[in-house]
């Protein structure tokens, strides 16, 4: 196997529900309506999903939400900016955890 990730597996996503049909139905009942336009547009939700896909490092999600973004008229420039926002947030979160490290280090004595 050349790669753990195989793009041809993306259409098989719903197979995850085969041995847990009630859980799958519950997930889809929650996910489906959530991704429709509400207080946020489908376009905004697609950009959020794409940014989170990158932050969570899910190649399947990146493929799926890149397509969703394009279908919603989102430009490559907009998608790229969203990915940079996600990267900045992830970096900031990592640095913010430094406060915890500093608290522990300052309270320990050797």
N, CA, C and O atoms as a Tinker XYZ file with bonds, in Angstrom:
   440  protein
     1  N      0.844000   -1.168000    0.000000    73     2
     2  CA     0.000000    0.000000    0.000000    64     1     3
     3  C      0.895000    1.238000    0.000000    63     2     4     5
     4  O      1.735000    1.402000    0.885000    81     3
     5  N      0.713000    2.104000   -0.993000    73     3     6
     6  CA     1.516000    3.317000   -1.105000    64     5     7
     7  C      1.124000    4.377000   -0.086000    63     6     8     9
     8  O      1.965000    5.150000    0.371000    81     7
     9  N     -0.142000    4.408000    0.262000    73     7    10
    10  CA    -0.641000    5.445000    1.152000    64     9    11
    11  C     -1.807000    4.907000    1.968000    63    10    12    13
    12  O     -2.599000    4.098000    1.484000    81    11
    13  N     -1.902000    5.361000    3.198000    73    11    14
    14  CA    -3.029000    4.985000    4.047000    64    13    15
    15  C     -4.318000    5.584000    3.492000    63    14    16    17
    16  O     -5.392000    4.994000    3.609000    81    15
    17  N     -4.196000    6.753000    2.892000    73    15    18
    18  CA    -5.338000    7.470000    2.330000    64    17    19
    19  C     -5.520000    7.097000    0.867000    63    18    20    21
    20  O     -4.600000    7.239000    0.062000    81    19
    21  N     -6.692000    6.627000    0.532000    73    19    22
    22  CA    -7.009000    6.315000   -0.863000    64    21    23
    23  C     -8.243000    7.115000   -1.255000    63    22    24    25
    24  O     -9.333000    6.854000   -0.744000    81    23
    25  N     -8.090000    8.096000   -2.163000    73    23    26
    26  CA    -9.218000    8.944000   -2.543000    64    25    27
    27  C    -10.451000    8.164000   -2.996000    63    26    28    29
    28  O    -11.579000    8.616000   -2.798000    81    27
    29  N    -10.242000    7.013000   -3.594000    73    27    30
    30  CA   -11.388000    6.224000   -4.072000    64    29    31
    31  C    -12.241000    5.681000   -2.924000    63    30    32    33
    32  O    -13.344000    5.183000   -3.152000    81    31
    33  N    -11.737000    5.775000   -1.701000    73    31    34
    34  CA   -12.521000    5.321000   -0.548000    64    33    35
    35  C    -13.552000    6.347000   -0.077000    63    34    36    37
    36  O    -14.487000    5.986000    0.638000    81    35
    37  N    -13.404000    7.603000   -0.459000    73    35    38
    38  CA   -14.314000    8.644000    0.012000    64    37    39
    39  C    -15.785000    8.310000   -0.237000    63    38    40    41
    40  O    -16.600000    8.507000    0.664000    81    39
    41  N    -16.161000    7.815000   -1.417000    73    39    42
    42  CA   -17.574000    7.480000   -1.631000    64    41    43
    43  C    -18.078000    6.337000   -0.741000    63    42    44    45
    44  O    -19.282000    6.092000   -0.667000    81    43
    45  N    -17.175000    5.653000   -0.082000    73    43    46
    46  CA   -17.559000    4.529000    0.785000    64    45    47
    47  C    -17.846000    4.972000    2.224000    63    46    48    49
    48  O    -18.078000    4.133000    3.094000    81    47
    49  N    -17.832000    6.267000    2.471000    73    47    50
    50  CA   -17.986000    6.794000    3.826000    64    49    51
    51  C    -19.202000    6.213000    4.546000    63    50    52    53
    52  O    -19.118000    5.863000    5.723000    81    51
    53  N    -20.312000    6.109000    3.855000    73    51    54
    54  CA   -21.525000    5.632000    4.541000    64    53    55
    55  C    -21.447000    4.168000    4.956000    63    54    56    57
    56  O    -22.287000    3.703000    5.726000    81    55
    57  N    -20.457000    3.436000    4.462000    73    55    58
    58  CA   -20.279000    2.053000    4.913000    64    57    59
    59  C    -19.967000    1.989000    6.409000    63    58    60    61
    60  O    -20.162000    0.954000    7.045000    81    59
    61  N    -19.483000    3.097000    6.963000    73    59    62
    62  CA   -19.186000    3.151000    8.392000    64    61    63
    63  C    -20.448000    2.850000    9.207000    63    62    64    65
    64  O    -20.358000    2.381000   10.342000    81    63
    65  N    -21.601000    3.115000    8.639000    73    63    66
    66  CA   -22.854000    2.879000    9.338000    64    65    67
    67  C    -23.402000    1.475000    9.221000    63    66    68    69
    68  O    -24.417000    1.163000    9.843000    81    67
    69  N    -22.761000    0.618000    8.440000    73    67    70
    70  CA   -23.314000   -0.715000    8.203000    64    69    71
    71  C    -23.458000   -1.550000    9.466000    63    70    72    73
    72  O    -24.434000   -2.288000    9.600000    81    71
    73  N    -22.545000   -1.457000   10.363000    73    71    74
    74  CA   -22.606000   -2.273000   11.573000    64    73    75
    75  C    -23.032000   -1.474000   12.798000    63    74    76    77
    76  O    -22.935000   -1.940000   13.933000    81    75
    77  N    -23.502000   -0.274000   12.541000    73    75    78
    78  CA   -23.996000    0.588000   13.618000    64    77    79
    79  C    -25.078000    1.494000   13.041000    63    78    80    81
    80  O    -24.972000    2.720000   13.077000    81    79
    81  N    -26.113000    0.865000   12.511000    73    79    82
    82  CA   -27.107000    1.626000   11.751000    64    81    83
    83  C    -27.821000    2.692000   12.570000    63    82    84    85
    84  O    -28.098000    3.773000   12.051000    81    83
    85  N    -28.123000    2.423000   13.820000    73    83    86
    86  CA   -28.813000    3.426000   14.639000    64    85    87
    87  C    -27.911000    4.633000   14.887000    63    86    88    89
    88  O    -28.361000    5.777000   14.819000    81    87
    89  N    -26.651000    4.375000   15.171000    73    87    90
    90  CA   -25.706000    5.473000   15.387000    64    89    91
    91  C    -25.535000    6.286000   14.106000    63    90    92    93
    92  O    -25.474000    7.515000   14.147000    81    91
    93  N    -25.459000    5.589000   12.964000    73    91    94
    94  CA   -25.312000    6.274000   11.678000    64    93    95
    95  C    -26.537000    7.126000   11.388000    63    94    96    97
    96  O    -26.408000    8.274000   10.963000    81    95
    97  N    -27.710000    6.583000   11.611000    73    95    98
    98  CA   -28.945000    7.344000   11.381000    64    97    99
    99  C    -28.981000    8.583000   12.267000    63    98   100   101
   100  O    -29.381000    9.658000   11.820000    81    99
   101  N    -28.568000    8.437000   13.510000    73    99   102
   102  CA   -28.556000    9.575000   14.430000    64   101   103
   103  C    -27.560000   10.642000   13.957000    63   102   104   105
   104  O    -27.856000   11.836000   13.997000    81   103
   105  N    -26.386000   10.203000   13.511000    73   103   106
   106  CA   -25.395000   11.150000   13.004000    64   105   107
   107  C    -25.942000   11.899000   11.797000    63   106   108   109
   108  O    -25.845000   13.124000   11.728000    81   107
   109  N    -26.516000   11.171000   10.848000    73   107   110
   110  CA   -27.026000   11.800000    9.633000    64   109   111
   111  C    -28.216000   12.717000    9.923000    63   110   112   113
   112  O    -28.378000   13.746000    9.267000    81   111
   113  N    -29.045000   12.350000   10.898000    73   111   114
   114  CA   -30.182000   13.193000   11.279000    64   113   115
   115  C    -29.691000   14.518000   11.871000    63   114   116   117
   116  O    -30.373000   15.538000   11.771000    81   115
   117  N    -28.524000   14.498000   12.477000    73   115   118
   118  CA   -27.929000   15.703000   13.048000    64   117   119
   119  C    -27.142000   16.473000   11.987000    63   118   120   121
   120  O    -27.300000   17.686000   11.846000    81   119
   121  N    -26.299000   15.763000   11.245000    73   119   122
   122  CA   -25.394000   16.383000   10.276000    64   121   123
   123  C    -26.143000   17.003000    9.098000    63   122   124   125
   124  O    -25.863000   18.138000    8.713000    81   123
   125  N    -27.083000   16.271000    8.530000    73   123   126
   126  CA   -27.780000   16.735000    7.326000    64   125   127
   127  C    -28.401000   18.114000    7.485000    63   126   128   129
   128  O    -28.052000   19.029000    6.738000    81   127
   129  N    -29.310000   18.288000    8.434000    73   127   130
   130  CA   -29.925000   19.607000    8.614000    64   129   131
   131  C    -28.924000   20.685000    9.043000    63   130   132   133
   132  O    -29.073000   21.852000    8.680000    81   131
   133  N    -27.916000   20.296000    9.805000    73   131   134
   134  CA   -26.930000   21.253000   10.287000    64   133   135
   135  C    -26.169000   21.909000    9.137000    63   134   136   137
   136  O    -25.811000   23.083000    9.226000    81   135
   137  N    -25.923000   21.174000    8.072000    73   135   138
   138  CA   -25.145000   21.703000    6.956000    64   137   139
   139  C    -25.984000   22.508000    5.966000    63   138   140   141
   140  O    -25.448000   23.055000    5.003000    81   139
   141  N    -27.288000   22.584000    6.194000    73   139   142
   142  CA   -28.154000   23.424000    5.354000    64   141   143
   143  C    -28.060000   24.865000    5.835000    63   142   144   145
   144  O    -27.596000   25.134000    6.943000    81   143
   145  N    -28.503000   25.782000    4.992000    73   143   146
   146  CA   -28.478000   27.195000    5.368000    64   145   147
   147  C    -29.344000   27.424000    6.599000    63   146   148   149
   148  O    -30.449000   26.894000    6.714000    81   147
   149  N    -28.823000   28.212000    7.499000    73   147   150
   150  CA   -29.535000   28.599000    8.717000    64   149   151
   151  C    -29.101000   30.021000    9.031000    63   150   152   153
   152  O    -29.204000   30.903000    8.178000    81   151
   153  N    -28.621000   30.253000   10.238000    73   151   154
   154  CA   -28.058000   31.566000   10.556000    64   153   155
   155  C    -26.787000   31.798000    9.741000    63   154   156   157
   156  O    -26.441000   32.933000    9.412000    81   155
   157  N    -26.101000   30.705000    9.422000    73   155   158
   158  CA   -24.953000   30.758000    8.513000    64   157   159
   159  C    -25.392000   30.208000    7.163000    63   158   160   161
   160  O    -26.207000   29.288000    7.093000    81   159
   161  N    -24.851000   30.770000    6.104000    73   159   162
   162  CA   -25.167000   30.271000    4.763000    64   161   163
   163  C    -24.448000   28.945000    4.513000    63   162   164   165
   164  O    -23.506000   28.594000    5.223000    81   163
   165  N    -24.908000   28.215000    3.494000    73   163   166
   166  CA   -24.217000   26.982000    3.108000    64   165   167
   167  C    -22.772000   27.297000    2.718000    63   166   168   169
   168  O    -21.861000   26.506000    2.965000    81   167
   169  N    -22.585000   28.444000    2.116000    73   167   170
   170  CA   -21.260000   28.885000    1.693000    64   169   171
   171  C    -20.341000   29.053000    2.913000    63   170   172   173
   172  O    -19.211000   28.565000    2.920000    81   171
   173  N    -20.837000   29.744000    3.934000    73   171   174
   174  CA   -20.040000   29.953000    5.145000    64   173   175
   175  C    -19.741000   28.628000    5.838000    63   174   176   177
   176  O    -18.626000   28.406000    6.309000    81   175
   177  N    -20.735000   27.756000    5.898000    73   175   178
   178  CA   -20.540000   26.455000    6.536000    64   177   179
   179  C    -19.520000   25.615000    5.776000    63   178   180   181
   180  O    -18.738000   24.884000    6.384000    81   179
   181  N    -19.525000   25.717000    4.442000    73   179   182
   182  CA   -18.553000   24.972000    3.638000    64   181   183
   183  C    -17.130000   25.450000    3.933000    63   182   184   185
   184  O    -16.214000   24.636000    4.053000    81   183
   185  N    -16.943000   26.763000    4.050000    73   183   186
   186  CA   -15.613000   27.300000    4.370000    64   185   187
   187  C    -15.158000   26.872000    5.761000    63   186   188   189
   188  O    -13.995000   26.521000    5.957000    81   187
   189  N    -16.072000   26.901000    6.725000    73   187   190
   190  CA   -15.731000   26.445000    8.077000    64   189   191
   191  C    -15.331000   24.975000    8.036000    63   190   192   193
   192  O    -14.324000   24.580000    8.622000    81   191
   193  N    -16.131000   24.168000    7.335000    73   191   194
   194  CA   -15.849000   22.731000    7.247000    64   193   195
   195  C    -14.494000   22.480000    6.587000    63   194   196   197
   196  O    -13.748000   21.600000    7.015000    81   195
   197  N    -14.179000   23.241000    5.557000    73   195   198
   198  CA   -12.886000   23.076000    4.887000    64   197   199
   199  C    -11.737000   23.435000    5.830000    63   198   200   201
   200  O    -10.737000   22.720000    5.895000    81   199
   201  N    -11.880000   24.532000    6.553000    73   199   202
   202  CA   -10.826000   24.946000    7.486000    64   201   203
   203  C    -10.628000   23.904000    8.586000    63   202   204   205
   204  O     -9.494000   23.562000    8.921000    81   203
   205  N    -11.723000   23.404000    9.146000    73   203   206
   206  CA   -11.628000   22.375000   10.192000    64   205   207
   207  C    -11.018000   21.102000    9.622000    63   206   208   209
   208  O    -10.236000   20.433000   10.297000    81   207
   209  N    -11.369000   20.761000    8.385000    73   207   210
   210  CA   -10.808000   19.569000    7.743000    64   209   211
   211  C     -9.289000   19.636000    7.699000    63   210   212   213
   212  O     -8.609000   18.636000    7.928000    81   211
   213  N     -8.766000   20.813000    7.405000    73   211   214
   214  CA    -7.314000   20.982000    7.390000    64   213   215
   215  C     -6.736000   20.922000    8.799000    63   214   216   217
   216  O     -5.721000   20.266000    9.034000    81   215
   217  N     -7.380000   21.600000    9.723000    73   215   218
   218  CA    -6.893000   21.614000   11.101000    64   217   219
   219  C     -6.882000   20.213000   11.705000    63   218   220   221
   220  O     -5.975000   19.860000   12.458000    81   219
   221  N     -7.902000   19.418000   11.367000    73   219   222
   222  CA    -8.002000   18.048000   11.878000    64   221   223
   223  C     -7.217000   17.049000   11.031000    63   222   224   225
   224  O     -7.108000   15.873000   11.381000    81   223
   225  N     -6.674000   17.532000    9.913000    73   223   226
   226  CA    -5.820000   16.721000    9.033000    64   225   227
   227  C     -6.545000   15.516000    8.436000    63   226   228   229
   228  O     -6.023000   14.401000    8.443000    81   227
   229  N     -7.745000   15.748000    7.923000    73   227   230
   230  CA    -8.543000   14.674000    7.322000    64   229   231
   231  C     -8.540000   14.812000    5.801000    63   230   232   233
   232  O     -9.273000   15.642000    5.263000    81   231
   233  N     -7.733000   14.018000    5.096000    73   231   234
   234  CA    -7.673000   14.154000    3.643000    64   233   235
   235  C     -9.009000   13.883000    2.959000    63   234   236   237
   236  O     -9.324000   14.514000    1.950000    81   235
   237  N     -9.799000   12.952000    3.495000    73   235   238
   238  CA   -11.114000   12.685000    2.911000    64   237   239
   239  C    -11.996000   13.924000    3.016000    63   238   240   241
   240  O    -12.685000   14.295000    2.066000    81   239
   241  N    -11.965000   14.555000    4.183000    73   239   242
   242  CA   -12.771000   15.760000    4.407000    64   241   243
   243  C    -12.280000   16.909000    3.529000    63   242   244   245
   244  O    -13.085000   17.666000    2.987000    81   243
   245  N    -10.966000   17.039000    3.389000    73   243   246
   246  CA   -10.408000   18.089000    2.536000    64   245   247
   247  C    -10.924000   17.921000    1.115000    63   246   248   249
   248  O    -11.355000   18.891000    0.492000    81   247
   249  N    -10.884000   16.697000    0.601000    73   247   250
   250  CA   -11.400000   16.442000   -0.749000    64   249   251
   251  C    -12.878000   16.803000   -0.842000    63   250   252   253
   252  O    -13.300000   17.507000   -1.760000    81   251
   253  N    -13.655000   16.314000    0.114000    73   251   254
   254  CA   -15.108000   16.512000    0.067000    64   253   255
   255  C    -15.476000   17.988000    0.189000    63   254   256   257
   256  O    -16.302000   18.484000   -0.577000    81   255
   257  N    -14.874000   18.688000    1.141000    73   255   258
   258  CA   -15.267000   20.080000    1.362000    64   257   259
   259  C    -14.634000   21.043000    0.371000    63   258   260   261
   260  O    -15.148000   22.146000    0.185000    81   259
   261  N    -13.528000   20.659000   -0.275000    73   259   262
   262  CA   -13.027000   21.460000   -1.394000    64   261   263
   263  C    -14.065000   21.447000   -2.504000    63   262   264   265
   264  O    -14.385000   22.486000   -3.082000    81   263
   265  N    -14.585000   20.269000   -2.796000    73   263   266
   266  CA   -15.628000   20.157000   -3.821000    64   265   267
   267  C    -16.873000   20.943000   -3.410000    63   266   268   269
   268  O    -17.453000   21.658000   -4.227000    81   267
   269  N    -17.287000   20.813000   -2.145000    73   267   270
   270  CA   -18.458000   21.543000   -1.662000    64   269   271
   271  C    -18.244000   23.049000   -1.776000    63   270   272   273
   272  O    -19.152000   23.781000   -2.170000    81   271
   273  N    -17.049000   23.507000   -1.434000    73   271   274
   274  CA   -16.748000   24.933000   -1.562000    64   273   275
   275  C    -16.869000   25.389000   -3.011000    63   274   276   277
   276  O    -17.494000   26.411000   -3.295000    81   275
   277  N    -16.280000   24.639000   -3.914000    73   275   278
   278  CA   -16.355000   25.003000   -5.328000    64   277   279
   279  C    -17.802000   25.022000   -5.811000    63   278   280   281
   280  O    -18.193000   25.910000   -6.567000    81   279
   281  N    -18.592000   24.049000   -5.378000    73   279   282
   282  CA   -20.007000   23.994000   -5.757000    64   281   283
   283  C    -20.787000   25.189000   -5.219000    63   282   284   285
   284  O    -21.826000   25.555000   -5.771000    81   283
   285  N    -20.292000   25.796000   -4.149000    73   283   286
   286  CA   -20.954000   26.958000   -3.556000    64   285   287
   287  C    -20.329000   28.277000   -4.003000    63   286   288   289
   288  O    -20.567000   29.322000   -3.398000    81   287
   289  N    -19.529000   28.222000   -5.065000    73   287   290
   290  CA   -18.976000   29.438000   -5.651000    64   289   291
   291  C    -17.826000   30.059000   -4.882000    63   290   292   293
   292  O    -17.521000   31.238000   -5.066000    81   291
   293  N    -17.192000   29.290000   -4.033000    73   291   294
   294  CA   -16.074000   29.800000   -3.246000    64   293   295
   295  C    -14.804000   29.702000   -4.085000    63   294   296   297
   296  O    -14.529000   28.670000   -4.698000    81   295
   297  N    -14.046000   30.774000   -4.104000    73   295   298
   298  CA   -12.843000   30.815000   -4.932000    64   297   299
   299  C    -11.665000   30.144000   -4.228000    63   298   300   301
   300  O    -11.682000   29.932000   -3.015000    81   299
   301  N    -10.656000   29.823000   -5.007000    73   299   302
   302  CA    -9.433000   29.250000   -4.453000    64   301   303
   303  C     -8.777000   30.230000   -3.478000    63   302   304   305
   304  O     -8.220000   29.815000   -2.462000    81   303
   305  N     -8.843000   31.525000   -3.785000    73   303   306
   306  CA    -8.291000   32.529000   -2.870000    64   305   307
   307  C     -9.011000   32.493000   -1.522000    63   306   308   309
   308  O     -8.367000   32.570000   -0.476000    81   307
   309  N    -10.339000   32.376000   -1.539000    73   307   310
   310  CA   -11.112000   32.324000   -0.294000    64   309   311
   311  C    -10.811000   31.046000    0.489000    63   310   312   313
   312  O    -10.666000   31.075000    1.711000    81   311
   313  N    -10.721000   29.930000   -0.225000    73   311   314
   314  CA   -10.406000   28.663000    0.443000    64   313   315
   315  C     -9.021000   28.724000    1.075000    63   314   316   317
   316  O     -8.829000   28.279000    2.206000    81   315
   317  N     -8.060000   29.275000    0.343000    73   315   318
   318  CA    -6.694000   29.371000    0.851000    64   317   319
   319  C     -6.640000   30.252000    2.096000    63   318   320   321
   320  O     -5.941000   29.930000    3.058000    81   319
   321  N     -7.375000   31.356000    2.079000    73   319   322
   322  CA    -7.398000   32.230000    3.254000    64   321   323
   323  C     -8.008000   31.507000    4.455000    63   322   324   325
   324  O     -7.519000   31.645000    5.577000    81   323
   325  N     -9.066000   30.742000    4.226000    73   323   326
   326  CA    -9.694000   29.976000    5.313000    64   325   327
   327  C     -8.709000   28.969000    5.905000    63   326   328   329
   328  O     -8.673000   28.776000    7.120000    81   327
   329  N     -7.914000   28.331000    5.056000    73   327   330
   330  CA    -6.915000   27.371000    5.535000    64   329   331
   331  C     -5.854000   28.095000    6.371000    63   330   332   333
   332  O     -5.398000   27.567000    7.385000    81   331
   333  N     -5.463000   29.293000    5.950000    73   331   334
   334  CA    -4.492000   30.068000    6.729000    64   333   335
   335  C     -5.069000   30.476000    8.081000    63   334   336   337
   336  O     -4.354000   30.479000    9.083000    81   335
   337  N     -6.352000   30.819000    8.118000    73   335   338
   338  CA    -6.993000   31.144000    9.401000    64   337   339
   339  C     -6.958000   29.921000   10.316000    63   338   340   341
   340  O     -6.646000   30.036000   11.501000    81   339
   341  N     -7.280000   28.745000    9.759000    73   339   342
   342  CA    -7.247000   27.513000   10.561000    64   341   343
   343  C     -5.840000   27.241000   11.081000    63   342   344   345
   344  O     -5.666000   26.840000   12.232000    81   343
   345  N     -4.838000   27.459000   10.235000    73   343   346
   346  CA    -3.448000   27.234000   10.648000    64   345   347
   347  C     -3.051000   28.202000   11.763000    63   346   348   349
   348  O     -2.391000   27.809000   12.725000    81   347
   349  N     -3.451000   29.459000   11.632000    73   347   350
   350  CA    -3.137000   30.449000   12.663000    64   349   351
   351  C     -3.822000   30.099000   13.979000    63   350   352   353
   352  O     -3.229000   30.240000   15.048000    81   351
   353  N     -5.065000   29.645000   13.900000    73   351   354
   354  CA    -5.792000   29.247000   15.109000    64   353   355
   355  C     -5.108000   28.065000   15.783000    63   354   356   357
   356  O     -4.949000   28.041000   17.003000    81   355
   357  N     -4.708000   27.087000   14.981000    73   355   358
   358  CA    -4.053000   25.906000   15.554000    64   357   359
   359  C     -2.736000   26.302000   16.225000    63   358   360   361
   360  O     -2.410000   25.812000   17.307000    81   359
   361  N     -1.994000   27.182000   15.582000    73   359   362
   362  CA    -0.738000   27.649000   16.179000    64   361   363
   363  C     -1.011000   28.415000   17.468000    63   362   364   365
   364  O     -0.312000   28.229000   18.464000    81   363
   365  N     -2.015000   29.269000   17.450000    73   363   366
   366  CA    -2.362000   30.034000   18.641000    64   365   367
   367  C     -2.802000   29.153000   19.793000    63   366   368   369
   368  O     -2.442000   29.393000   20.946000    81   367
   369  N     -3.584000   28.131000   19.473000    73   367   370
   370  CA    -4.035000   27.189000   20.506000    64   369   371
   371  C     -2.834000   26.472000   21.116000    63   370   372   373
   372  O     -2.768000   26.285000   22.331000    81   371
   373  N     -1.894000   26.075000   20.278000    73   371   374
   374  CA    -0.688000   25.406000   20.778000    64   373   375
   375  C      0.076000   26.334000   21.712000    63   374   376   377
   376  O      0.514000   25.915000   22.783000    81   375
   377  N      0.237000   27.578000   21.315000    73   375   378
   378  CA     0.939000   28.537000   22.166000    64   377   379
   379  C      0.168000   28.812000   23.455000    63   378   380   381
   380  O      0.777000   28.953000   24.516000    81   379
   381  N     -1.148000   28.889000   23.379000    73   379   382
   382  CA    -1.961000   29.139000   24.572000    64   381   383
   383  C     -1.784000   28.027000   25.603000    63   382   384   385
   384  O     -1.835000   28.276000   26.807000    81   383
   385  N     -1.575000   26.802000   25.126000    73   383   386
   386  CA    -1.328000   25.700000   26.056000    64   385   387
   387  C      0.002000   25.878000   26.793000    63   386   388   389
   388  O      0.251000   25.232000   27.811000    81   387
   389  N      0.846000   26.758000   26.266000    73   387   390
   390  CA     2.093000   27.070000   26.951000    64   389   391
   391  C      1.853000   27.665000   28.332000    63   390   392   393
   392  O      2.701000   27.541000   29.215000    81   391
   393  N      0.708000   28.310000   28.526000    73   391   394
   394  CA     0.370000   28.849000   29.845000    64   393   395
   395  C      0.270000   27.712000   30.856000    63   394   396   397
   396  O      0.749000   27.837000   31.983000    81   395
   397  N     -0.349000   26.611000   30.458000    73   395   398
   398  CA    -0.453000   25.448000   31.344000    64   397   399
   399  C      0.935000   24.926000   31.705000    63   398   400   401
   400  O      1.210000   24.629000   32.868000    81   399
   401  N      1.798000   24.819000   30.712000    73   399   402
   402  CA     3.165000   24.353000   30.950000    64   401   403
   403  C      3.885000   25.283000   31.918000    63   402   404   405
   404  O      4.582000   24.825000   32.823000    81   403
   405  N      3.717000   26.583000   31.727000    73   403   406
   406  CA     4.375000   27.552000   32.598000    64   405   407
   407  C      3.844000   27.452000   34.027000    63   406   408   409
   408  O      4.613000   27.540000   34.985000    81   407
   409  N      2.539000   27.269000   34.170000    73   407   410
   410  CA     1.948000   27.122000   35.506000    64   409   411
   411  C      2.541000   25.925000   36.235000    63   410   412   413
   412  O      2.920000   26.023000   37.402000    81   411
   413  N      2.618000   24.800000   35.542000    73   411   414
   414  CA     3.166000   23.586000   36.155000    64   413   415
   415  C      4.633000   23.796000   36.509000    63   414   416   417
   416  O      5.062000   23.482000   37.619000    81   415
   417  N      5.398000   24.328000   35.559000    73   415   418
   418  CA     6.835000   24.516000   35.779000    64   417   419
   419  C      7.102000   25.466000   36.944000    63   418   420   421
   420  O      8.019000   25.240000   37.733000    81   419
   421  N      6.315000   26.512000   37.050000    73   419   422
   422  CA     6.534000   27.496000   38.111000    64   421   423
   423  C      6.118000   26.976000   39.485000    63   422   424   425
   424  O      6.600000   27.470000   40.504000    81   423
   425  N      5.238000   25.995000   39.523000    73   423   426
   426  CA     4.764000   25.453000   40.799000    64   425   427
   427  C      5.522000   24.211000   41.255000    63   426   428   429
   428  O      5.330000   23.744000   42.377000    81   427
   429  N      6.367000   23.684000   40.404000    73   427   430
   430  CA     7.163000   22.510000   40.783000    64   429   431
   431  C      8.513000   22.966000   41.313000    63   430   432   433
   432  O      9.119000   23.902000   40.791000    81   431
   433  N      8.955000   22.316000   42.318000    73   431   434
   434  CA    10.295000   22.632000   42.814000    64   433   435
   435  C     11.106000   21.345000   42.870000    63   434   436   437
   436  O     10.608000   20.297000   43.281000    81   435
   437  N     12.349000   21.443000   42.455000    73   435   438
   438  CA    13.255000   20.288000   42.469000    64   437   439
   439  C     14.441000   20.595000   43.314000    63   438   440
   440  O     15.329000   19.755000   43.461000    81   439
